[in-house]
Amino acid sequence: MKVRVGYSFRSQNASSSHSCVCVHYCPLPRSIASKAHYLSACIRRMAQGDSKVLALGVLAGAAGIGLAAVWYQSRRAVSTGEGPGAWRPASYGSSGAGQTEVLQQLASLIQCVSELKEEVRALKDALPHLQDHVRDELRERAGARKASPYNRTTPTRRKRAGGVARAEGQSSEEGESEGGYMTALTDSEEEGQRDEDQQAQEQLDELTVLLRKADGLHECNGAQKMEGLSTLLEKKEEFDQKCQYLWRLTRAYADAHDMTADSQEKKKYAENGKQIGALAISVNPLCAESHQWYAILCGLLSEYESVQNKIKNGYLYKDHLDEAIKLKPHDPLSYYLMGRWCYAVAQCTWIERKIAATLFGEPPSATVQDALQNFLKAEEICPKYSKLNYVFLAKCYKDLGQRSKARAMCDCASAMAGVTKEDEEAQKELDSLLPSL
């Protein structure tokens, strides 16, 4: 290896007193060349570890070679003195103060390079073990997340990431080196989660089929309508914590009550239905249908209770209908039921009001006008909602003295065909109302 060196000489000829400067390349001492070779070997070894370490090594090696050359030149200048023909670094002056300053700076730089080399060597030694430390730490964190109940969805996301990696043809080692170890470490957990998801999906599909069947049986008549209760009871142990199942079971008890002629069986169905309705509300207090059908069962059960319990059920009926309307304000059934309650309260006798006031402090209050507004609301939401709704509209208009409107409602009720048992009840009411108009 050669270094560019400049020197000056003064001519010994007495007739010519001038000086000139020559520049030539002189070889470095063997010790410096060996150090440069050692730095280059270090750079090659470090290049195998990390690209960042390679860049750092190149800088350190270059700085070391340059600094060694400057140091060698300065030392030679000190040893030869200032006589004729002496050489000195071209970029510095010939004064002793300048050389001392250069030597001090050079010593500081050499120390910095030595410290830098030690740090690079330590970093190089730590690199082979760095991956193991990172893997161990991530394993500990993965175990902590697995134990926490708030991270149950994490394996699903990992599963998708691992599936994409495998689809692209990565090996297990490649997946691990690029983050795939997260999937490899949770394979058993993913399998368990996949089984749970599949089981939950199958259960959901089974519940959906059951609910659709129950809805279809509710729309039927006769013995088929009664099948709804038995069909739902077969799955009670499996779905007794599902609100959608529970309120339909409550409705099935109400259907069974209507389809049964025996009074004892009617009361039993009403009692069981009320209990299931209360359970449905406790499972999901924000389900409008649960409140709605619980109110219906309270009204049915009041027919078989004492006066005190009848009034108590009347209050429950009103409270839960209010909640059902609040949760689902566009359901015509709730308004129809509220109209029935208002009309019944408006028809209460003075003695019945006094009993209610004695038992509960404040009797229920409603007027025929309140009942009319609720029946009209049901008709507004769903025109031709039911035959019985028209009959009660006619009753309200009759009580308010609006006979022409009452007759118009009777005509609307007569135009509707009788399909359900409720329609048969409506026709009987209509037959008794028409002569009075």
C-alpha positions in Angstrom: 0.0 0.0 0.0 1.4 3.4 -0.9 0.7 6.9 0.5 1.2 10.2 -1.3 4.0 12.1 0.5 5.3 15.6 -0.3 8.7 17.0 0.7 10.9 20.0 -0.1 14.7 20.3 -0.7 17.1 23.2 -1.1 19.8 23.1 -3.8 23.4 22.8 -2.6 24.7 24.7 -5.6 26.0 28.1 -4.4 25.2 29.7 -7.7 21.5 28.9 -7.5 19.6 29.5 -4.3 16.2 28.2 -4.9 14.0 25.4 -3.5 11.5 23.1 -5.0 8.8 20.6 -3.8 8.6 17.0 -5.0 5.7 14.6 -4.6 6.0 10.9 -4.8 4.4 7.7 -3.4 6.2 5.9 -0.7 5.1 2.5 0.8 3.7 2.3 4.3 5.6 0.3 6.9 4.7 -3.4 7.1 3.0 -3.0 10.5 0.6 -0.4 9.1 -0.2 -2.6 6.1 -0.9 -5.6 8.4 -3.2 -3.5 10.5 -5.1 -2.4 7.4 -5.3 -6.1 6.4 -6.6 -6.9 9.8 -9.3 -4.2 9.6 -10.3 -5.5 6.1 -10.7 -9.0 7.5 -12.8 -7.7 10.3 -15.0 -5.9 7.8 -15.5 -9.0 5.8 -16.5 -11.0 8.8 -18.9 -8.3 10.0 -20.5 -8.1 6.6 -21.9 -11.6 7.2 -23.7 -10.4 10.3 -25.6 -7.2 9.4 -25.7 -4.6 6.7 -25.5 -1.8 9.3 -22.5 -3.3 10.9 -20.8 -3.5 7.5 -21.2 0.2 6.9 -19.9 1.0 10.3 -16.9 -1.3 9.8 -16.0 0.3 6.5 -16.0 3.7 8.1 -13.9 2.5 11.0 -11.4 0.8 8.7 -11.0 3.8 6.5 -10.5 6.1 9.4 -7.9 3.8 10.9 -5.8 3.6 7.7 -5.8 7.3 7.1 -5.0 8.1 10.8 -2.2 5.5 10.8 -0.6 7.2 7.7 -0.8 10.6 9.2 0.7 9.3 12.5 3.6 7.7 10.7 4.5 10.8 8.8 4.3 13.0 11.9 6.6 10.6 13.8 9.2 10.6 11.0 9.1 14.4 10.9 9.8 14.6 14.6 12.7 12.1 14.3 14.4 13.8 11.4 14.1 17.4 12.7 14.0 20.6 10.7 17.3 20.3 8.7 17.7 20.6 4.9 15.9 17.9 3.0 13.6 17.1 5.9 10.1 16.2 4.9 6.9 17.4 6.6 3.1 16.9 6.0 2.1 19.1 3.2 -1.1 20.4 4.9 0.5 21.6 8.1 3.1 24.1 8.9 6.6 23.3 10.1 6.4 24.8 13.6 6.6 22.5 16.7 3.4 23.9 18.1 1.5 22.7 15.0 3.0 19.2 15.2 2.1 19.0 18.9 -1.5 19.9 18.2 -1.7 17.4 15.4 -0.3 14.6 17.6 -2.8 15.4 20.4 -5.7 15.3 17.9 -4.3 12.1 16.4 -4.1 10.5 19.8 -7.7 11.4 20.6 -8.9 10.0 17.2 -7.0 6.8 17.7 -8.6 6.3 21.1 -12.1 6.9 19.6 -11.4 4.4 16.9 -10.3 1.8 19.4 -13.4 2.3 21.5 -15.5 2.1 18.3 -13.9 -1.1 17.3 -14.6 -2.6 20.8 -18.3 -1.6 20.5 -18.5 -3.1 17.0 -17.0 -6.3 18.2 -19.4 -6.5 21.1 -22.3 -5.9 18.8 -21.1 -8.5 16.4 -20.9 -11.1 19.2 -24.4 -10.2 20.4 -26.1 -10.5 17.0 -26.2 -14.3 16.8 -28.0 -14.5 20.1 -30.4 -11.5 19.4 -32.9 -13.6 17.5 -33.1 -16.1 20.4 -33.7 -13.4 22.9 -36.5 -11.8 20.8 -38.1 -15.2 20.2 -38.1 -16.0 24.0 -39.6 -12.6 24.8 -42.4 -13.0 22.2 -43.2 -16.5 23.5 -43.7 -15.1 27.0 -46.0 -12.4 25.7 -47.9 -14.9 23.6 -48.5 -17.0 26.7 -49.7 -14.0 28.7 -52.2 -13.1 25.9 -53.4 -16.7 25.8 -54.2 -16.6 29.5 -56.1 -13.4 29.3 -59.8 -13.6 28.6 -59.7 -10.3 26.7 -57.6 -11.7 23.8 -59.7 -14.6 22.7 -60.0 -13.2 19.2 -56.2 -12.9 18.7 -55.6 -16.4 17.5 -58.1 -15.9 14.6 -56.2 -12.9 13.3 -52.9 -14.9 13.6 -54.4 -17.8 11.8 -55.3 -15.6 8.8 -51.8 -14.2 8.7 -50.2 -17.6 8.8 -52.5 -18.9 6.2 -51.4 -16.2 3.8 -47.8 -17.0 4.4 -48.2 -20.7 3.7 -50.3 -19.9 0.6 -47.3 -18.0 -0.8 -45.1 -21.0 -0.5 -43.0 -20.0 2.6 -41.4 -22.7 4.6 -41.9 -22.9 8.4 -38.3 -21.5 8.9 -39.0 -18.6 6.6 -42.3 -17.9 8.3 -40.5 -17.9 11.7 -37.8 -15.5 10.5 -40.3 -13.1 9.2 -42.8 -13.2 12.0 -44.5 -16.5 11.2 -43.5 -17.9 14.6 -46.6 -16.2 16.0 -48.7 -18.7 14.0 -46.4 -21.6 14.7 -46.6 -21.0 18.4 -50.4 -21.0 18.5 -51.4 -23.8 16.3 -53.0 -25.8 19.1 -54.8 -22.7 20.2 -56.0 -22.0 16.7 -57.3 -25.5 16.3 -59.3 -25.1 19.6 -60.6 -21.8 18.5 -61.6 -23.1 15.1 -63.5 -26.0 16.7 -65.3 -23.5 19.0 -66.2 -21.3 16.1 -67.5 -24.2 14.1 -69.5 -25.5 17.0 -70.9 -22.0 17.6 -71.8 -21.6 14.0 -73.6 -25.0 14.0 -75.4 -24.0 17.1 -76.4 -20.7 15.6 -77.7 -22.4 12.5 -79.7 -24.9 14.6 -81.2 -22.0 16.6 -82.1 -20.1 13.4 -83.9 -23.1 12.0 -85.7 -23.6 15.3 -86.8 -20.0 15.5 -88.1 -19.9 11.9 -90.1 -23.1 12.5 -91.6 -21.5 15.7 -92.6 -18.4 13.8 -94.3 -20.5 11.1 -96.2 -22.5 13.7 -97.3 -19.3 15.4 -99.0 -18.2 12.2 -100.9 -21.5 11.9 -104.2 -22.5 13.6 -105.5 -25.4 15.6 -103.2 -28.3 16.5 -100.3 -26.9 14.4 -100.2 -23.8 16.6 -100.0 -26.0 19.7 -97.0 -27.8 18.2 -94.9 -24.6 18.6 -94.8 -25.0 22.4 -93.6 -28.6 22.3 -91.1 -27.9 19.5 -89.5 -25.1 21.5 -89.5 -27.1 24.8 -87.5 -29.9 23.2 -84.5 -27.4 23.0 -85.0 -25.6 26.3 -81.9 -27.0 27.9 -79.8 -26.0 24.9 -81.0 -22.5 24.4 -82.5 -21.4 27.7 -80.1 -18.5 27.8 -80.9 -17.1 24.4 -83.3 -14.2 24.5 -84.6 -14.8 21.0 -85.6 -18.3 22.0 -87.1 -17.3 25.4 -89.5 -14.7 24.1 -90.8 -17.0 21.5 -91.3 -19.7 24.1 -93.3 -17.1 26.1 -95.3 -16.4 23.0 -95.9 -20.2 22.5 -97.3 -20.4 26.1 -99.7 -17.6 25.2 -100.8 -19.5 22.0 -101.3 -22.7 24.1 -103.4 -20.7 26.5 -105.6 -19.4 23.7 -106.0 -22.9 22.1 -106.9 -24.7 25.3 -110.4 -24.9 26.6 -109.7 -26.2 30.2 -109.4 -23.3 32.7 -106.8 -25.1 34.8 -104.6 -25.7 31.8 -105.1 -22.1 30.8 -103.9 -20.8 34.1 -100.9 -23.2 34.1 -99.9 -22.0 30.7 -100.2 -18.4 31.8 -98.1 -19.0 34.9 -95.3 -20.8 33.1 -95.3 -18.2 30.3 -95.0 -15.4 32.7 -92.0 -17.0 34.3 -90.3 -17.6 31.0 -91.1 -14.0 30.0 -89.4 -12.7 33.2 -86.3 -14.8 32.4 -86.2 -13.4 28.8 -86.1 -9.9 30.2 -83.4 -10.7 32.7 -81.3 -12.2 29.8 -81.7 -9.1 27.6 -83.6 -6.1 29.1 -83.3 -4.3 25.7 -85.4 -6.8 23.8 -88.8 -5.2 22.9 -90.5 -8.5 22.2 -89.6 -9.9 25.6 -91.3 -6.9 27.3 -94.2 -7.2 24.9 -95.0 -10.9 25.5 -94.3 -10.6 29.2 -97.0 -7.9 29.4 -99.4 -10.2 27.4 -98.9 -13.1 29.9 -99.5 -10.7 32.8 -102.8 -9.8 31.2 -103.7 -13.4 30.6 -102.8 -14.4 34.2 -104.9 -11.6 35.7 -108.0 -13.5 34.6 -107.3 -16.2 37.2 -106.0 -14.1 40.0 -107.6 -12.3 43.0 -108.5 -8.6 42.7 -105.2 -7.6 44.3 -103.1 -9.6 42.0 -105.3 -8.6 39.0 -104.6 -5.0 39.7 -100.9 -5.7 40.2 -100.6 -7.5 36.9 -102.4 -4.5 35.3 -99.6 -2.3 36.5 -96.9 -4.7 35.2 -98.8 -4.9 31.9 -98.7 -1.1 31.5 -95.0 -0.7 32.5 -93.7 -3.3 30.2 -95.8 -2.1 27.2 -94.3 1.3 27.7 -90.8 -0.2 27.6 -91.7 -2.2 24.5 -92.9 0.9 22.7 -89.8 2.8 23.8 -87.5 0.1 22.5 -89.5 -0.6 19.3 -91.7 2.4 18.5 -93.0 1.1 15.1 -94.6 -2.2 16.3 -98.4 -2.0 15.8 -99.0 -4.8 18.3 -97.7 -2.8 21.2 -100.0 0.1 20.4 -103.0 -2.2 20.0 -102.3 -3.8 23.4 -101.9 -0.4 25.0 -105.2 0.7 23.5 -106.8 -2.4 25.0 -105.4 -1.5 28.4 -106.5 2.1 28.2 -110.0 1.1 27.2 -110.3 -1.4 30.0 -109.1 1.2 32.6 -111.5 3.7 31.2 -114.4 1.2 31.7 -113.5 0.5 35.4 -116.2 1.2 37.9 -115.8 3.6 40.8 -115.5 0.7 43.3 -112.7 -0.9 41.3 -110.8 2.4 41.3 -111.2 2.7 45.0 -109.8 -0.8 45.5 -106.8 0.0 43.3 -106.2 3.2 45.3 -106.4 1.3 48.6 -104.0 -1.4 47.5 -101.4 0.7 45.5 -101.9 4.3 46.6 -102.8 5.5 43.1 -105.3 4.0 40.8 -104.5 3.5 37.1 -105.6 6.4 34.9 -106.7 6.3 31.2 -109.5 7.6 29.1 -111.4 6.4 26.0 -109.6 9.1 24.0 -106.2 7.6 25.1 -107.4 4.2 23.9 -108.6 5.7 20.6 -105.2 7.3 19.9 -103.4 4.0 20.4 -105.7 2.1 18.1 -105.3 4.8 15.5 -101.6 4.6 15.8 -101.6 0.8 15.2 -103.7 1.4 12.1 -101.4 4.2 10.9 -98.3 2.0 11.2 -100.0 -1.0 9.6 -103.3 -0.3 7.7 -105.9 -3.1 8.1 -103.8 -4.4 11.0 -106.5 -6.6 12.4 -110.3 -7.1 12.5 -110.3 -6.7 16.3 -108.5 -3.3 16.1 -111.4 -2.0 13.8 -113.9 -3.2 16.3 -112.3 -1.4 19.2 -112.0 1.8 17.1 -115.8 1.5 16.5 -116.3 1.1 20.3 -114.2 4.2 21.1 -116.0 6.3 18.5 -119.4 5.1 19.8 -118.5 6.0 23.4 -117.3 9.4 22.3 -120.6 10.0 20.5 -119.2 9.8 16.9 -121.6 7.2 15.5 -120.8 7.8 11.9 -117.2 7.0 12.4 -118.1 4.1 14.5 -120.2 2.6 11.7 -117.4 3.2 9.2 -115.0 1.2 11.4 -117.6 -1.6 11.6 -117.8 -1.7 7.8 -114.0 -2.0 7.7 -114.1 -4.8 10.2 -116.9 -6.6 8.3 -114.8 -6.4 5.0 -112.0 -8.4 6.6 -112.2 -12.2 6.4 -112.1 -14.2 9.6 -109.0 -16.3 9.7 -107.7 -16.7 13.2 -109.4 -17.3 16.5 -109.0 -13.6 17.3 -111.0 -12.9 14.1 -113.8 -15.1 15.4 -113.8 -13.1 18.6 -113.9 -9.9 16.7 -116.9 -11.0 14.6 -118.8 -11.8 17.8 -118.0 -8.3 19.2 -119.0 -6.8 15.9 -122.4 -8.6 15.8 -123.3 -7.3 19.2 -122.1 -3.7 18.4 -123.9 -3.2 15.2 -127.5 -3.1 16.6 -126.6 -0.2 18.9 -125.4 1.9 16.0 
